């Protein structure tokens, strides 16, 4: 219905890049980040599952993961979702951009908008219910990720194109990803840039180029084969 559509696809003013596919952002989120990290299969036996994301944006990936987690896991399991964002959107814009999927998320979008913190730099921990916690880190990821203490099970690397936002794909970020990973930690990203793949391999990740979403030929997926140093 036309009244459920925001005006044009959401675009970052800082990076002149779309937050998600103009064709079908929800399908892209599932294909790249959920399927790319072998979810829900990889969290079915986990008491506590930790996802870390570089680039919260509109929160579409988080909402997709939250919904799938609650639909596929048991009551004793919990999800911790951690996400970095240097340029946080206002809650009202998130609600507008994701309005086409408001009904699909079954109240979760409205709850996220209601509990979304002001854009003050720092760590913002949001307890959404007894099973799901969101930690938003409003800061430059290069400054904040060395301070993070976590045991990450899956990485959502969603930081705009490396050509336009190279800081999100820096050696500092990738080296700290390895520090925060354990044997079997997975990662997925829309980009297939050679520099990103080489950096991940150098940090100890096993990486492969796989078919991308829609008109994008390739993307990157992989896992951490050994214990972090």
Secondary structure, DSSP 8 states (H G I E B T S, - for coil): -GGG--SS--EETTTTEESS-TTTHHHHHIIIIIITTTTTGGGTT-SEEEEEEE--TTSHHHHHHHHHHHHHS-TT-EEEEEEE-SS---HHHHHHHTGGGTTTTTTHHHHHHHH---S-SEEEEEE-SSSEEEEEEES-HHHHGGG----EEEEEE--S-TTT-GGGG-HHHHHHHHHHEEEEEEEEES---HHHHHHHHHTTEEEEEEE-STT--EEEEEEE-S---
